[in-house]
Amino acid sequence: NSRDAIEASNIGEIFGMLFRGRYVLLLMSLYSIVTGLLYNDIFALSFDIFGSAYTMPPDDPTAIWLPNNGVYPFGVDPVWFGRENKLMFYNSMKMKMAVILGVAHMMCGIFVSAFNHIHNSDMISLLFEFIPEVLFLGCTFGYMCIMIFVKWSINWWEPRAVVDPENPQLQSPPSLLTMMTNFFLAGMSGGVPVNPATGKRDDLIYP
């Protein structure tokens, strides 16, 4: 066939390597396109396809953009393009996305190893390798992924009466880095911060 004919021909070492890895290159191209759509970044430009979820107050160029009680349907809202805090926002989002995808990838690999242990009838590795790996990854970085989604799901623009019931105020989002540092160094003795969603201290969600 044509594949064998191409491999049999003298196409050179470099082109031969590219030909043998053509499917890898295809998948890499598709993944880069999906990533560009997720970040709404195509050749360093953002496209306003669905309409921004933010509005600029009229007749006040110095005012901040206000949310319209909605989200951009797919990818990053184009309003972030060209903003002064774009880099801070993108770095934070990309770091969280990398953690979520990385933990999902590692958890998938651990469960694949479980099928290998079962196939090889290696019950010792299944009990003393697979289960501890799932528990450690799920209780540490899996917990951090849950906290990322919890942080994303809270509307931080809504004032809450956490300290003074008669004076609702905007609450700053909790720092996940500080939370995870206290998680490993102090554990439950590090103090339980206020859950901004309820205004109460939550031992189960915020250790």
N, C-alpha and C positions, 0 to 999 in steps of 0.2 A: 504494500500500500504506500500512500504518499509519505506517511510518517517514517516507515523503514527506509524509503528512498532518500529522504532528507537526512536521516541519521547516517546512512551509508555514504552519502556524498561528503566531499571534503569542504565543509563550510567554515572551518577554522575553530580554534578552541573557544574564543570569546562568543561567537554566534552559536556554537554548539551548546555552551553553557546556558545562554539565553533561551535557546529552543527547548532544552530539557526542563528549564524552570519556568516555562511559559504560563502554566496554570498558577504558580505562585505569584508571578507578576500580575496576572489577571486579578487574583484575589486581593493583592495589595492595592491595585488601582481601584477596585470597587470599595474597599474599606476606606481608602483616602477620600473618595467621593462622599461616602456616608458620613465620615467625620467632618468634612467640610460643610455638609448640610446641617449637621448637629450644631456646629459652632457658628453657622451662618457666615462663613469666611471663605470666599471664593476669590482667589488671586488677590488677597488682602482687601477685599471689598465685601460689604454687607448688602444684601438685597431685601427690600421691604416688600415681601410677596403677599403676606396676609394682613398687613397693616399693623402698626405698632400698638402695643397695649398701654402706652404712655401718652400723655398730652402735655403740651407746653402751655402754661397760663398765658393768655393774650396780653399784649402790650407790656410785657415785663421780661426782657431778654435775660435778666439776671436770676429769674426764678428757677426753681428746680422742677424737673419733670415729675408729674403726678401720675400714679397708676390709675387705670380705668376699671379696677375690680375685675381684671381678667388676665389671662396669660397669652403669650404668643403661641400659636397652635403647634409649631414644630421648630425646634432649634432656638437659637439665642435671638432675643428681640433686637432688631437693627438699631434701636435708639442708643445702644451702648457703643456703636461705632463712632469714633472720634471724640468720645467723652474723656475728660481728664482722668477719671478713675476706671477707665476701660481695662488697663493692665491689671489692676488690683482685682477687679471682678472676674476677668478671664482666668487669672492664675488660681483664684479660689475655686472657681467652677471646674477647671480642668483637673485640679488636684483631687477634688471630690469624685469626679467622674473616673479618674484613673484608679482611685481606691476601690470604688464600687465594682468596676470591670475586673480589676485585678483579683479582688476577693472572690468574685463569681468564678473567674477562671481557675483559681486555686481550689476552690470547693468542688468544681466540676472534676478536676484532676484527681482529687482525693476519692470521690465516689467512683471514678473509673478504676482506681486502684482496688477498691472494694470488690468490683466484679472480677478483677484478676485474682484476688485472694480466694474468692468463692470458686472460680474456675480451676484453680490449682489446689483446692481443698486445703488451703493454708489458714486454718481457723485461729492459730496463734497470732498471725499478723493481722487478721481481721479484728480480733479482740483487743490486742495490745498495741496496734499501730494505727488502724483506721479510726477506731472510736476516739482515742486521745487526740488525734489530729483534728477530727471534726469538732470535738469539744473545745479545744484550744482556739482554733480559728473562728468558730462561731461565737464563742464567749468574749473574744477580744475584738478582732477586726470586723467580724459579723455584727457585733453590737455597735461598733462605730458606724457601719453602713446604715443601720436602723436609725441612729441618731442623725445622720445626714438627711435622711428622708423626713424625719420629724422636724428638723430645722427648716427644711424647704417647705414643709406643709403649713407653717405658721405664718400668718400675715403680720409682719413686724411693723406695718404702718398703722395698725389699730391700737389706740391707747388702752392700757389695762390698769385697773386699780389694784396693783400688787402691794404697794406700801401704804398708800392713803386711799381708802374707798371713795372719798369725796373728790379726789384729784387724780384722775387717770393720766398716766404718762406713757410715752413711748419707751419700750424696753429694748435694750441692746441685745442682739442675738448672742447666745453663749458661745464661747470659744471651744471648738471641738479639740483643738490641740491641747489647751489647758485641761480640758476634761479628761482626755486620754492620758495625759501625764500624771494627773492625780489618780487616775484609775490604776496605774501600775505602781506608783510610788506610795500613795496614801490609802488607796482602797476606800472603804466606807468611812474611815476615820477622817478623810479629807473634808468632810462637810458636804451637805446636800444643798445645792443651789435651788433657787426658786424656779419652778416650771412656769415659763411665761405663758403657756397656753391656759393654765388654770389659776395661776397666782398662788399656788401652794407648793410646798416641798414634796417632791415625789421620789421616794427611795428606789422605786423600781426602774424608773426611766433615767433619772440623773443620779449616778452613784456618788 
